[in-house]
Amino acid sequence: MSAAAEKEHTISIKPHEAEVLKELVLKYHVNTALEIGLAYGASAMTMLGARSELKLTSCDPFQQEDYQNSGLSKIADAGFQSRHTHIKALSDQALPKLLAEGKTYDLIFIDGDHKFSGAFVDFHFAAQMIENNGIVVFHDMWMRALILIRSYIKNNRPDLIEIPINCANMCAFQRIGKDERDGMVFKEFYTRKGYVKYHINRMAWERKNLFGKAVFRIKMILKGS
Ligand SMILES: C[S@@+](CC[C@H](N)C(=O)[O-])C[C@H]1O[C@@H](n2cnc3c(N)ncnc32)[C@H](O)[C@@H]1O
């Protein structure tokens, strides 16, 4: 695999994840979707291809400089352009504008900034724009920041329930009511689960020491690559 192909493979959702995303689009009759993080367009193409009624808004400021407009080209080549709007901006600038414009969505896919602050801000706005019965989907659930956000929602947001999906690396929450929390509410959501996993994953990602290199190798063998 060339370096470019390997980068695209690493960054994009995998085929089995795309299948789960497609099933969600069909099961929930998604007509309007918002995606944070377009990259090479794998998740965008999955959603647009799954249902001809679906209109997608994507948000990603780095489409041109980091991906040479690859996602936008795929969407145009497939003839999906008329159902797609791209916003070239950071999500923490774009999402408040969409909210102020009164936009709502049946599905919001969060796969942009994976730091806790960025993904949590994406969730904060997504929770206000998701339709009743609509779903907010997160990718990269192996990451510590995402694990904590999932735990926060499960403990603090009775208006959103986690729905079971057949994919360990994604999770989905459905809006089942209004956000009626009082101003004082806060339920602890930090858990030790994931803490050790984070540090092991981080070492494998950095591959600076023997342990990190060994874990990376084992992960690659398990993945079959
Ligand atoms: C993992 S990739 C998304 C992959 C894509 N969803 C797919 O599977 O086809 C993350 C993307 O988020 C974008 N991104 C990073 N920070 C962002 C932010 N603050 N707002 C919007 N997009 C952001 C990056 O440019 C990158 O394209």
The ligand as a Tripos MOL2 file, in Angstrom:
@<TRIPOS>MOLECULE
LIG
   27    29     1     0     0
SMALL
NO_CHARGES

@<TRIPOS>ATOM
      1 C1        -10.7040   11.2930   11.2700 C.3       1 LIG1
      2 S1        -10.9540   12.5160   10.0850 S.3       1 LIG1
      3 C2        -12.6140   12.2770    9.5600 C.3       1 LIG1
      4 C3        -12.8270   11.0570    8.7450 C.3       1 LIG1
      5 C4        -14.1450   11.0270    8.0110 C.3       1 LIG1
      6 N1        -15.2590   11.2170    8.9120 N.3       1 LIG1
      7 C5        -14.3120    9.7240    7.2630 C.2       1 LIG1
      8 O1        -14.3610    8.6810    7.9080 O.co2     1 LIG1
      9 O2        -14.3830    9.7540    6.0870 O.co2     1 LIG1
     10 C6        -11.0800   13.9750   11.0240 C.3       1 LIG1
     11 C7        -11.3850   15.1940   10.2070 C.3       1 LIG1
     12 O3        -11.7730   16.2390   11.0730 O.3       1 LIG1
     13 C8        -11.2620   17.4410   10.6150 C.3       1 LIG1
     14 N2        -11.1860   18.3510   11.7630 N.ar      1 LIG1
     15 C9        -10.2460   18.3980   12.7270 C.ar      1 LIG1
     16 N3        -10.5390   19.3640   13.6200 N.ar      1 LIG1
     17 C10       -11.7130   19.9110   13.2130 C.ar      1 LIG1
     18 C11       -12.5350   20.9450   13.7070 C.ar      1 LIG1
     19 N4        -12.2220   21.6150   14.8210 N.pl3     1 LIG1
     20 N5        -13.6680   21.2670   13.0290 N.ar      1 LIG1
     21 C12       -14.0060   20.5870   11.8900 C.ar      1 LIG1
     22 N6        -13.2630   19.5820   11.3830 N.ar      1 LIG1
     23 C13       -12.1280   19.2610   12.0320 C.ar      1 LIG1
     24 C14        -9.9330   17.0930    9.9730 C.3       1 LIG1
     25 O4         -9.5760   18.0220    8.9780 O.3       1 LIG1
     26 C15       -10.2240   15.7250    9.3920 C.3       1 LIG1
     27 O5        -10.6280   15.8510    8.0620 O.3       1 LIG1
@<TRIPOS>BOND
     1     1     2 1
     2     2     3 1
     3     2    10 1
     4     3     4 1
     5     4     5 1
     6     5     6 1
     7     5     7 1
     8     7     8 2
     9     7     9 1
    10    10    11 1
    11    11    12 1
    12    11    26 1
    13    12    13 1
    14    13    14 1
    15    13    24 1
    16    14    15 ar
    17    14    23 ar
    18    15    16 ar
    19    16    17 ar
    20    17    18 ar
    21    17    23 ar
    22    18    19 1
    23    18    20 ar
    24    20    21 ar
    25    21    22 ar
    26    22    23 ar
    27    24    25 1
    28    24    26 1
    29    26    27 1
@<TRIPOS>SUBSTRUCTURE
     1 LIG1         1 GROUP 0 **** ****
